[in-house]
Amino acid sequence: MNDISDILRELLDRYSNTPELDQEFERMRREEEGFEEEYAIWCEDNGYSVKDGYRDFINEIIESQDSYWDSYHEFGNNI
């Protein structure tokens, strides 16, 4: 069984927030046996819609990272 959260984090690391990430995820949904069903279960378990769940999760990660750096700079830690 795939851990969809880990897969999405890996895709974000590999492709950043680019159209290639979306394309690769959609390819996985189409071509990898059982992936679509696992994804649907993951969405249900995490309160996401099947249509937009992966994108919502990716956006949450990005917002979390942005929040971290905003806090870092707020306390005078400029890079």
Secondary structure by P-SEA (a helix, b strand, c coil): ccaaaaaaaaaaaaccccaaaaaaaaaaaccccaaaaaaaaaaaaaccccccaaaaaaaaaaaaaaaaaaaaaaacccc
